[in-house]
Amino acid sequence: MSPAEASAIALTDSDVANGGDLMVHNCEDCACAVSGERSTRRQLSELPTVELVRAAEVLQIALDDEYRVLFNPAGNGGVVVVNRPAHGIFESFGTPRTAADAVTDARGRGIVTRLLEQGVIHERDHPPVPQFQDSTELTAWLHVTNACNLRCPYCYVHKSQEHMGDEVGREAVDALVRSARANGFRSLRLKYAGGEASLNSAVLLALHDYAAQQAASSGIELSAVLLSNGVAISERLAGELRQRDIRVMISLDGIGAAHDAQRPTVNGRPSSPMVSRTIDRLVRCGLRPHLSITITNRNLAAVAEVVRFALERDLTFSLNFFRDNDCAASFADLQYQEREMITGVLDAFAVIGELLPSWSVLGAVLDRGQLLQPRRRSCGVGDDYVVIDQHGQVAKCHMELGATLGDVRTMDPVQAIRRDTSGVRNLLADQKDGCRTCSWRNWCSGGCSVATFRATGRFDVRSPNCNIYRAIYPEALKLEGRRLLKFATAPG
């Protein structure tokens, strides 16, 4: 074995203790799949004897003088961190050769195995092909109330005092369970939303208990999350949620005044003290919330501070870019510019780099995109995501609550959203101009279709955030590389 092979290191998420559990998917406030089965990357028991070659589109990103991140955007995901000797082994496959030609010992063969499994080298004439996983989970947004105790300028809901009642809620659950079984889903995820869903907590809890019974009797796995502004969750409600294993997502857009600038109460008063109190209450009772940070032009400079708040408390979080809508149209100061958005996100990334969490940020900090597994579409709209309003009416997207397709009492919700051709069109990335030849097309998947249509009047073009995504994706891969270096427990 050569000295270079002896000192070669290649690290992947398999080298982090409980690595699979740390690949956090967080799109709780949107239609993104949260539990779709991850792409299965190759696991090799032995190396092939045919010639191997370096993948054409591999990104090589330096972490420092010794380590680099390798990532193949044309593959099935997976970051590998290599030191100089391991990088030399990778580079040796610039010319096709067998593993036996490139390395001489078990250590070297282990490095080649890692590179093959992560798709940064491949068998000659057989480059990796993205493996898109069919969804096994139906996600449903249940609009349990139209009422809210805040007046956020970017909200897309026309507020009223209408609530979902017990009977409508049960009918919605019955329809979802039937639809999940009829369409081959193994699990059902409920997102209790509004308005402010906690304002209708009695119905919410009764609805969840009923859903648990119906899902269990039908052989369907059930999970749930409460999407909340964090103002009205009492100690008692927190305990009820924990008892039922209902996760909680709290919207937090800044610390103090930065949050209050875009999430004031109905009376225009600050909400941040109440939200901070709720977060502390949830943590104390063992129900650690996920924080959703919506970025507008108003709070760009404050995003890093709220990211620090989350990481210092070991809370997961997601970054979501403001999406224009009719309700927000009168607030011109919400719209952001590319350069300012990139700067704000990279400032937040700097804090992540300083306080690196053990969990991967690749599924949480890239707006509607993620770098954990390739996807045909950016979210589940029109496929495995259903919205049911307070009246039991079915819609394709929560941002288009008014565009209903029918009633849960008389239709299969999944078939209704799949057959609709008049509403939002959630096209494949390969069907969008500007996406077909882009290396990132299977990771941003063209961005949010509703936001793209709002900005361009078309569904078949790339996201207006395309340049932002291109700027921040390599920086996110650096964060993942640094995470692997910090938390890896095996020598690679």
C-alpha positions as CSV (number, residue, x, y, z in Angstrom):
1,M,0.0,0.0,0.0
2,S,1.4,3.4,-0.9
3,P,1.7,6.1,1.7
4,A,-1.0,8.1,-0.1
5,E,-3.5,5.2,0.1
6,A,-2.6,4.6,3.8
7,S,-3.6,8.2,4.7
8,A,-6.6,8.6,2.4
9,I,-9.9,9.7,4.0
10,A,-13.3,9.8,2.4
11,L,-16.3,10.7,4.7
12,T,-20.0,10.4,4.1
13,D,-23.1,10.7,6.2
14,S,-22.7,7.0,7.0
15,D,-19.7,8.0,9.2
16,V,-21.9,10.1,11.4
17,A,-23.6,8.3,14.3
18,N,-27.3,7.8,13.5
19,G,-26.5,9.6,10.2
20,G,-29.8,8.5,8.6
21,D,-31.8,10.2,11.4
22,L,-30.0,13.4,10.9
23,M,-31.1,14.0,7.3
24,V,-33.8,16.5,8.3
25,H,-36.6,17.2,5.8
26,N,-38.4,20.3,6.9
27,C,-41.1,21.8,4.6
28,E,-43.7,21.8,7.3
29,D,-45.3,25.0,6.1
30,C,-45.6,23.9,2.5
31,A,-46.4,21.0,0.3
32,C,-42.9,19.5,0.1
33,A,-42.7,15.8,0.8
34,V,-41.5,15.3,4.4
35,S,-41.1,11.6,4.6
36,G,-40.9,10.3,1.0
37,E,-38.5,7.4,1.0
38,R,-35.0,8.5,0.4
39,S,-33.2,7.5,-2.8
40,T,-31.2,4.4,-2.1
41,R,-27.6,5.0,-3.1
42,R,-25.5,2.1,-4.1
43,Q,-24.1,-0.1,-1.4
44,L,-21.3,-2.3,-2.8
45,S,-20.2,-5.6,-1.4
46,E,-17.4,-5.7,-3.8
47,L,-15.9,-3.5,-6.4
48,P,-16.6,-4.1,-10.1
49,T,-13.8,-5.3,-12.3
50,V,-14.7,-3.1,-15.3
51,E,-13.1,0.3,-15.9
52,L,-14.3,3.2,-13.8
53,V,-14.2,6.9,-14.6
54,R,-14.8,10.3,-12.9
55,A,-18.4,11.6,-13.3
56,A,-18.6,14.5,-15.7
57,E,-20.6,17.0,-13.6
58,V,-18.9,16.5,-10.2
59,L,-18.6,19.7,-8.1
60,Q,-15.3,20.0,-6.3
61,I,-15.5,22.6,-3.5
62,A,-12.5,23.3,-1.3
63,L,-13.2,23.4,2.5
64,D,-9.5,24.2,3.3
65,D,-6.1,23.3,2.1
66,E,-6.6,19.6,3.0
67,Y,-10.2,18.7,2.4
68,R,-12.7,19.0,-0.4
69,V,-16.4,18.3,-0.9
70,L,-17.4,16.2,-3.9
71,F,-21.0,16.2,-5.1
72,N,-22.6,14.9,-8.3
73,P,-25.7,16.9,-9.2
74,A,-26.5,14.4,-11.9
75,G,-26.6,11.6,-9.4
76,N,-28.7,10.5,-6.5
77,G,-27.3,12.7,-3.8
78,G,-24.7,12.2,-1.2
79,V,-21.8,14.4,-0.2
80,V,-18.3,12.9,0.2
81,V,-15.5,14.8,1.9
82,V,-12.0,13.7,0.8
83,N,-8.5,14.7,1.9
84,R,-5.6,15.2,-0.5
85,P,-4.7,11.5,-0.8
86,A,-8.3,10.5,-1.4
87,H,-8.7,13.3,-3.8
88,G,-5.7,12.0,-5.7
89,I,-7.4,8.6,-6.0
90,F,-10.6,10.4,-7.3
91,E,-8.5,12.4,-9.8
92,S,-6.8,9.2,-11.1
93,F,-10.1,8.2,-12.6
94,G,-10.0,11.2,-15.0
95,T,-8.8,8.5,-17.4
96,P,-10.8,5.2,-17.3
97,R,-9.1,2.5,-15.3
98,T,-10.0,-0.4,-13.1
99,A,-10.0,-0.2,-9.3
100,A,-7.0,-2.6,-9.4
101,D,-5.1,-0.2,-11.6
102,A,-5.8,2.8,-9.3
103,V,-5.3,1.3,-5.8
104,T,-3.3,-1.6,-4.3
105,D,-4.7,-2.3,-0.9
106,A,-7.9,-2.6,1.2
107,R,-7.7,1.0,2.3
108,G,-7.5,2.3,-1.2
109,R,-10.3,-0.1,-2.3
110,G,-12.4,1.3,0.5
111,I,-11.9,4.8,-0.8
112,V,-12.9,3.8,-4.3
113,T,-16.0,2.1,-2.9
114,R,-17.1,5.3,-1.2
115,L,-16.6,7.3,-4.4
116,L,-18.6,4.8,-6.4
117,E,-21.4,4.7,-3.8
118,Q,-21.7,8.5,-3.8
119,G,-21.8,8.6,-7.6
120,V,-18.7,10.8,-8.1
121,I,-17.1,8.0,-10.1
122,H,-18.9,5.3,-12.1
123,E,-18.5,2.4,-14.5
124,R,-17.4,3.6,-17.9
125,D,-20.3,4.3,-20.2
126,H,-22.8,3.9,-17.3
127,P,-23.1,7.2,-15.5
128,P,-25.5,7.4,-12.5
129,V,-29.2,7.9,-13.4
130,P,-31.4,9.8,-10.9
131,Q,-33.7,7.4,-9.1
132,F,-36.9,9.2,-8.3
133,Q,-38.9,7.6,-5.5
134,D,-42.6,7.2,-5.7
135,S,-44.3,8.8,-2.7
136,T,-45.8,6.4,-0.1
137,E,-47.2,9.2,2.0
138,L,-50.3,11.4,1.5
139,T,-50.0,14.8,3.1
140,A,-53.1,16.8,3.9
141,W,-53.3,20.5,4.9
142,L,-56.4,20.8,7.1
143,H,-57.6,24.4,7.3
144,V,-59.1,24.1,10.8
145,T,-59.8,27.8,11.1
146,N,-59.8,31.0,9.1
147,A,-59.3,33.1,12.2
148,C,-55.9,34.5,13.4
149,N,-54.6,36.6,16.2
150,L,-51.8,38.1,14.0
151,R,-51.9,40.2,10.9
152,C,-48.8,39.2,8.9
153,P,-48.4,41.2,5.8
154,Y,-47.2,38.3,3.6
155,C,-50.1,36.0,4.6
156,Y,-52.3,34.7,1.8
157,V,-55.4,34.0,3.8
158,H,-58.4,36.3,3.8
159,K,-59.2,36.2,7.6
160,S,-62.7,35.5,9.0
161,Q,-64.1,33.9,12.1
162,E,-65.0,30.7,10.3
163,H,-63.9,27.4,11.9
164,M,-63.9,23.8,10.8
165,G,-66.5,21.9,12.9
166,D,-66.3,18.4,14.3
167,E,-68.6,16.9,11.6
168,V,-66.7,18.4,8.7
169,G,-63.4,17.4,10.3
170,R,-64.5,13.8,10.6
171,E,-65.8,13.7,7.0
172,A,-62.4,15.1,5.9
173,V,-60.5,12.4,7.8
174,D,-62.8,9.7,6.4
175,A,-62.2,10.9,2.9
176,L,-58.4,11.1,3.4
177,V,-58.1,7.6,4.8
178,R,-60.2,6.2,2.0
179,S,-58.2,8.1,-0.6
180,A,-54.9,7.0,1.0
181,R,-55.9,3.3,0.8
182,A,-57.4,3.6,-2.7
183,N,-54.3,5.3,-4.1
184,G,-51.7,3.0,-2.5
185,F,-50.3,5.3,0.2
186,R,-49.0,3.6,3.3
187,S,-49.1,6.7,5.6
188,L,-51.0,9.9,6.1
189,R,-49.5,13.1,7.4
190,L,-51.9,15.8,8.7
191,K,-50.9,19.5,8.9
192,Y,-53.3,21.4,11.2
193,A,-53.3,24.9,9.8
194,G,-55.2,28.1,9.4
195,G,-55.4,31.0,10.2
196,E,-54.0,30.1,13.6
197,A,-54.9,26.5,14.2
198,S,-54.5,26.6,17.9
199,L,-57.5,28.9,18.2
200,N,-59.6,25.9,17.3
201,S,-57.7,23.5,19.5
202,A,-60.7,21.6,20.9
203,V,-61.7,20.5,17.4
204,L,-58.1,20.0,16.4
205,L,-57.5,17.5,19.2
206,A,-60.8,15.7,18.7
207,L,-60.1,15.5,15.0
208,H,-56.6,14.0,15.6
209,D,-58.0,11.4,18.0
210,Y,-60.5,10.4,15.4
211,A,-57.9,10.3,12.7
212,A,-55.7,8.1,14.8
213,Q,-58.6,5.6,15.3
214,Q,-59.5,5.6,11.6
215,A,-55.9,5.3,10.4
216,A,-55.1,2.4,12.7
217,S,-58.2,0.5,11.7
218,S,-57.3,0.9,8.1
219,G,-53.6,0.0,8.5
220,I,-52.4,3.5,7.6
221,E,-49.6,5.1,9.6
222,L,-50.4,8.6,10.9
223,S,-48.3,11.6,11.7
224,A,-49.2,15.2,12.3
225,V,-47.9,18.7,12.8
226,L,-49.5,21.9,14.1
227,L,-48.5,24.9,12.1
228,S,-48.6,27.8,14.6
229,N,-47.6,31.4,15.1
230,G,-46.8,30.5,18.7
231,V,-49.0,33.1,20.4
232,A,-51.8,31.0,21.9
233,I,-50.3,27.6,22.8
234,S,-51.0,27.2,26.5
235,E,-49.2,24.8,28.9
236,R,-52.2,22.5,28.7
237,L,-52.3,22.5,24.9
238,A,-48.6,21.8,24.8
239,G,-49.1,18.8,27.0
240,E,-52.0,17.5,24.9
241,L,-49.9,17.9,21.7
242,R,-47.0,16.0,23.2
243,Q,-49.3,13.2,24.5
244,R,-50.6,12.7,20.9
245,D,-47.1,13.0,19.4
246,I,-48.2,16.0,17.3
247,R,-45.2,18.0,16.2
248,V,-45.2,21.8,16.3
249,M,-43.9,24.3,13.8
250,I,-43.5,27.8,15.0
251,S,-43.1,30.8,12.7
252,L,-40.3,33.1,13.9
253,D,-39.0,35.7,11.6
254,G,-36.5,37.5,13.8
255,I,-35.7,38.4,17.3
256,G,-37.7,41.1,19.0
257,A,-38.5,44.1,16.7
258,A,-37.4,42.2,13.5
259,H,-40.1,39.6,14.1
260,D,-42.7,42.1,15.1
261,A,-42.1,44.1,11.9
262,Q,-43.8,41.4,9.9
263,R,-45.8,39.5,12.5
264,P,-47.7,42.0,14.7
265,T,-50.9,41.2,16.6
266,V,-54.4,42.1,15.3
267,N,-54.0,45.3,17.3
268,G,-50.6,46.1,15.9
269,R,-48.7,45.1,19.1
270,P,-45.5,43.0,19.3
271,S,-46.0,39.3,19.3
272,S,-42.3,38.3,19.8
273,P,-42.5,38.1,23.7
274,M,-45.4,35.6,23.4
275,V,-43.7,33.5,20.8
276,S,-40.5,33.3,22.7
277,R,-42.4,32.3,25.8
278,T,-44.2,29.6,23.8
279,I,-41.0,28.2,22.4
280,D,-39.5,27.9,25.9
281,R,-42.7,26.3,27.1
282,L,-42.7,23.7,24.4
283,V,-39.0,22.9,25.0
284,R,-39.6,22.5,28.7
285,C,-42.4,20.0,28.1
286,G,-40.2,17.9,25.7
287,L,-41.9,19.1,22.5
288,R,-39.1,20.8,20.6
289,P,-40.6,22.9,17.9
290,H,-39.3,23.4,14.4
291,L,-38.9,27.1,13.5
292,S,-40.0,28.4,10.1
293,I,-38.3,31.6,9.1
294,T,-40.0,33.5,6.3
295,I,-37.6,35.9,4.6
296,T,-38.8,39.2,3.1
297,N,-37.1,42.4,2.3
298,R,-38.1,43.6,5.8
299,N,-36.1,41.0,7.8
300,L,-33.2,40.1,5.5
301,A,-30.7,41.6,7.9
302,A,-32.2,39.8,10.9
303,V,-32.2,36.2,9.5
304,A,-28.8,35.4,10.9
305,E,-29.8,36.4,14.4
306,V,-32.9,34.1,14.4
307,V,-30.8,31.2,13.0
308,R,-28.4,31.8,15.9
309,F,-31.3,31.7,18.3
310,A,-32.4,28.3,16.9
311,L,-29.0,26.7,16.9
312,E,-28.2,27.8,20.5
313,R,-31.3,25.9,21.5
314,D,-30.6,23.0,19.3
315,L,-33.8,23.6,17.3
316,T,-34.2,22.7,13.7
317,F,-35.4,25.4,11.3
318,S,-36.1,26.2,7.7
319,L,-35.6,29.2,5.5
320,N,-38.6,30.2,3.3
321,F,-38.6,33.0,0.7
322,F,-41.6,35.3,0.6
323,R,-44.1,34.4,-2.1
324,D,-46.2,37.1,-3.5
325,N,-50.0,36.8,-3.3
326,D,-53.1,38.9,-3.6
327,C,-53.3,39.6,0.2
328,A,-49.7,40.9,0.3
329,A,-49.9,43.0,-2.9
330,S,-50.4,46.2,-1.0
331,F,-47.1,45.8,0.9
332,A,-44.4,46.8,-1.6
333,D,-41.6,46.6,0.9
334,L,-41.8,42.8,1.2
335,Q,-40.3,42.1,-2.2
336,Y,-36.6,41.3,-2.1
337,Q,-33.8,41.8,-4.6
338,E,-31.4,38.9,-5.7
339,R,-28.2,40.4,-4.3
340,E,-29.7,41.3,-1.0
341,M,-31.3,37.9,-0.6
342,I,-28.1,36.1,-1.4
343,T,-26.3,38.3,1.2
344,G,-28.9,37.6,3.9
345,V,-28.8,33.9,3.3
346,L,-25.1,33.7,3.3
347,D,-24.9,35.7,6.5
348,A,-27.2,33.0,8.0
349,F,-25.0,30.3,6.6
350,A,-22.0,31.9,8.4
351,V,-23.8,31.5,11.7
352,I,-24.6,27.8,10.8
353,G,-20.9,27.3,10.1
354,E,-20.0,28.8,13.5
355,L,-22.5,26.7,15.4
356,L,-22.6,23.6,13.2
357,P,-25.5,21.3,14.2
358,S,-25.2,17.5,14.1
359,W,-28.2,17.4,11.7
360,S,-27.8,18.2,8.0
361,V,-29.1,21.5,6.8
362,L,-29.4,20.4,3.2
363,G,-33.1,19.7,3.5
364,A,-34.1,22.8,5.3
365,V,-32.2,26.0,4.3
366,L,-32.8,26.2,0.5
367,D,-36.3,27.5,0.3
368,R,-38.3,25.0,-1.8
369,G,-35.2,23.2,-2.8
370,Q,-33.1,20.6,-1.0
371,L,-29.9,18.5,-1.7
372,L,-30.8,15.3,0.0
373,Q,-32.4,13.4,-2.9
374,P,-33.4,14.2,-6.5
375,R,-37.0,15.1,-7.1
376,R,-39.1,15.5,-10.3
377,R,-41.1,18.3,-8.7
378,S,-40.5,20.9,-6.1
379,C,-43.5,19.9,-4.0
380,G,-46.4,17.4,-3.8
381,V,-49.0,19.7,-5.4
382,G,-51.1,17.8,-7.9
383,D,-49.8,14.4,-6.7
384,D,-49.6,13.6,-3.0
385,Y,-50.7,16.8,-1.3
386,V,-54.3,17.7,-0.6
387,V,-55.7,20.9,1.0
388,I,-59.1,20.8,2.7
389,D,-60.7,24.0,3.9
390,Q,-63.0,24.7,6.8
391,H,-66.0,23.8,4.8
392,G,-64.6,20.4,3.5
393,Q,-63.8,21.7,0.1
394,V,-60.7,20.3,-1.7
395,A,-58.0,22.5,-3.2
396,K,-54.6,21.7,-4.7
397,C,-52.5,24.2,-2.8
398,H,-52.9,26.2,0.4
399,M,-51.9,29.3,-1.5
400,E,-55.0,28.8,-3.7
401,L,-57.6,28.1,-1.0
402,G,-60.3,29.8,-3.1
403,A,-59.7,27.5,-6.1
404,T,-61.6,24.5,-4.8
405,L,-62.4,21.4,-6.8
406,G,-65.2,19.8,-4.9
407,D,-66.4,18.4,-1.6
408,V,-64.8,15.6,0.5
409,R,-68.2,14.0,0.9
410,T,-68.6,13.2,-2.7
411,M,-65.1,12.8,-4.2
412,D,-61.7,11.1,-3.8
413,P,-59.4,14.0,-2.9
414,V,-56.3,12.5,-4.4
415,Q,-58.0,11.8,-7.7
416,A,-59.5,15.3,-7.7
417,I,-56.2,17.1,-7.5
418,R,-54.5,14.7,-9.9
419,R,-57.2,15.1,-12.6
420,D,-57.5,18.9,-12.3
421,T,-56.0,20.8,-15.3
422,S,-57.4,24.3,-14.6
423,G,-55.4,25.3,-11.5
424,V,-51.8,25.4,-10.5
425,R,-49.7,23.2,-12.8
426,N,-46.8,21.6,-10.9
427,L,-44.7,20.6,-13.9
428,L,-41.6,18.4,-14.0
429,A,-38.3,20.3,-14.0
430,D,-37.5,18.8,-17.4
431,Q,-40.7,20.6,-18.8
432,K,-39.5,24.1,-17.8
433,D,-37.6,26.4,-20.0
434,G,-34.3,27.3,-18.4
435,C,-34.3,24.1,-16.3
436,R,-33.8,21.3,-18.8
437,T,-30.0,21.6,-19.0
438,C,-29.3,23.0,-15.6
439,S,-27.2,20.9,-13.2
440,W,-29.5,21.8,-10.3
441,R,-32.8,20.9,-12.0
442,N,-33.4,17.8,-9.8
443,W,-32.7,19.7,-6.6
444,C,-34.6,22.9,-6.9
445,S,-37.0,21.2,-9.4
446,G,-37.8,24.6,-10.9
447,G,-39.0,26.2,-7.6
448,C,-42.5,26.9,-6.4
449,S,-44.9,26.8,-9.3
450,V,-47.3,29.3,-7.7
451,A,-44.5,31.9,-7.2
452,T,-43.2,31.4,-10.7
453,F,-46.6,31.9,-12.2
454,R,-47.2,35.0,-10.1
455,A,-43.9,36.5,-11.3
456,T,-44.0,35.4,-15.0
457,G,-47.5,34.3,-15.9
458,R,-46.2,30.9,-16.9
459,F,-45.7,27.5,-15.2
460,D,-43.3,26.2,-17.7
461,V,-40.3,28.4,-16.9
462,R,-37.6,28.4,-14.3
463,S,-38.1,30.0,-10.9
464,P,-37.5,33.7,-10.5
465,N,-35.2,32.7,-7.6
466,C,-33.0,30.6,-9.9
467,N,-29.9,32.8,-9.6
468,I,-30.3,32.9,-5.8
469,Y,-30.4,29.1,-5.7
470,R,-27.3,28.8,-7.9
471,A,-25.4,31.1,-5.5
472,I,-26.4,29.4,-2.2
473,Y,-26.3,25.7,-3.2
474,P,-22.5,25.3,-3.3
475,E,-22.3,27.2,0.0
476,A,-24.8,24.7,1.6
477,L,-22.6,21.8,0.3
478,K,-19.7,23.4,2.2
479,L,-21.7,23.4,5.4
480,E,-22.5,19.7,4.9
481,G,-18.8,19.0,4.3
482,R,-17.9,20.8,7.5
483,R,-20.6,18.9,9.4
484,L,-19.1,15.6,8.2
485,L,-15.7,16.6,9.3
486,K,-16.9,17.7,12.7
487,F,-19.2,14.8,13.6
488,A,-17.8,11.8,11.7
489,T,-17.0,8.9,14.1
490,A,-15.3,6.6,11.6
491,P,-12.0,7.2,9.8
492,G,-13.5,6.8,6.3
